[in-house]
């Protein structure tokens, strides 16, 4: 088992009371896209899992005169699709869109990305550039708020105490005439950890330049900020600021890139970003139509499950799973005997385990089984209607889009959700976004893409 006990509190106060009992080695979980991987690898010894996802109201993005506030359950896909954030906090929206793939963005939260504390985590860089503050709360000590930059004392370290949880992120929005942007370099177009990332925010009275994955923590570059504050973005000034950023970087050699390459690419990425800010081209490059693989209208909450028992609806049928301490993937396969959903990596990398939970595509290997209590789940076995195949399944047959078949269930679930979400009116870019979280080791995806393209609704 991954954990011994699962709790699903109904209020933040209840969650903090549970967290205060440190004897049970509790851990908070929201999206779980990092935590469950660590638990699977035995990097974390977690006896008690406290699931926050049944607490109402924590998934809100609120805007006020002084800026935005994000709750601890706000997901990356929520941020990437919020028109207010795209207009007045574009660097954060860009970073959220760059994370993982649709299935991970549907579960992973911005707060979770901050708490994991990797210097390669994408949302930290723009949030520090946006002068974000973070609010922490515990049952014993109450509430405290601090600048996000002060949250990280060292590599993968935070000042979060064992009995505290993050309850909010707050940052001022970009005013009229203020600009900002984020760029990321990864080893592939999706599902990639940053080789490096950069964020720039230009306000009327100050500039912020932040770099990720080039030091033990996210760093600011005061020398570049001084060059940019109150000045026009001329080619000469862009070159000077980019060079100052490169000189501030102190990267290491690792499996993703050597230090010398990262240092040079800081200069390149900063130059690209500043040029785009100079000609105001960044908003034009943010995708106006995105494949999220979700039903945005559905955000159901339901009561917590009785211990060890999960009552859910799977493929239209009510059922009960004895699934304590398991991932949803293993519960579906071992308890539900639904073996069409495959385990490829158990790390959210391959997409073979993609299912729909309450209308959103997720990696079932990264969802606690108890989260299925009261939920509606669709697996590959539920796509067809009786003996009639789903249109996506038939298209894969017609276009010979199946080879070994191991990845096929996950690809079908992603493709079917794309067709449903867009009502068949999807672009090639959206198609590629939709299957970016699904890996196929047999083919170059040409037949898979052709099969899905055949399902477009005629205009």
PyMOL commands that set and color helices and strands:
alter all, ss='L'
color gray80, all
select helices_A, chain A and resi 12-20+22-24+35-40+76-81+83-88+90-98+102-107+110-116+122-129+148-151+222-228+235-248+259-278+282-285+328-335+364-366+369-372+380-382+391-398+408-422+428-434+446-453
alter helices_A, ss='H'
color red, helices_A
select strands_A, chain A and resi 5-7+26-29+48-51+61-64+67-70+133-138+142-147+164-171+179-185+196-202+207-212+219-220+310-314+317-321+354-357+360-363+376-378
alter strands_A, ss='S'
color yellow, strands_A
deselect
rebuild
show_as cartoon
